[in-house]
Amino acid sequence: MFKFLFVIFFFIILMTLMLGLSFLRTLKRVLFGESESEKKARRQYRAAQHASKQKNANRQEAASSKKKAFSKDEGEYVDYEEIKE
């Protein structure tokens, strides 16, 4: 029983610390602005996102532009009769 309560208490303390640190980081960013490393990381992330979107768009465009290379009746089942000699 005490182990369970300790785990819950530890979890609550951990979440409180994480929330507090997040608040402090946000407050620092509001008061002092972003650092150069944060700006650089944000630019790199956005560039990677843009490249990924472009790649997906190119794949979709290539897939939609492909046309059938055979006629409609090609590959359909045809009845046949076996000829015995």
N, C-alpha and C positions, 0 to 999 in steps of 0.2 A: 504494500500500500504506500509506504513512504518513498519507494523508488519511483512509483508512478507520479506521486505529487512532486518529487524532485525534478523529474523530466518535464512536467508541465511548467513548474516554476522556472527552470532553466530556459525553456522555450520562450516563455514570456519575457524574461530578462534579455534574451538574445534578440527578440523582435523589437523590444524597446530600444536597445542599443542601435540596431540597424535603422530604425525610424529616426532616431536622434541624429545619427551621422548623415543620413540623407537630408534632413532638414538643415543641418549645418552646411553641407556642401551646396545646397540650393541658396542659402543665405549668402554664402561667400561669392557665389556666381552672380547674384543680384547686386551685391555691393561693389565687388571688384572686377566683374567681368570674367570671361573665360581666359584661361592661359593659352599660350601659343600652342602647346602640345595638345590641348583639348580641341582647339580650332583645327589643327592639322589632322587629328584623328577623325573629327567630324567630316572634314572634306574628303578624306580617304574612304570613309564609310559611304558617303553619298556617291562618290565616283564608282565604287564597287556595285552599289545598288543600281545605278544608271547603266553600267555595263551589263549587268545581269538582265535587266529589263530589255535592253537592246538585243541581247543574245536570244532571249525568249521570243521577242517579236520577229526576229529574222527566221527562227525555226518555224513559227506559225505561218509566216508568209511563204516560206519554201514549201511547207506541207500543203497549204491551200492552193498553191500554184501548180502542183503536179496534176496532170490529167491522165485519164485512162489510156493505156498504151495498146489496148486490145478492144475488139468490137463487143457489143452487148451479148451476142449469141455464142461467143467463144467461151468454152469452158462449161457449157450447159450439158446436162445429161441427155444422151441420145439413145433411143431404143435401138437395139441391134438384134440380129438373128444370126445364130451360129450356123455356118454351112459345113455339112459333113460330106466328105468325099469318099 
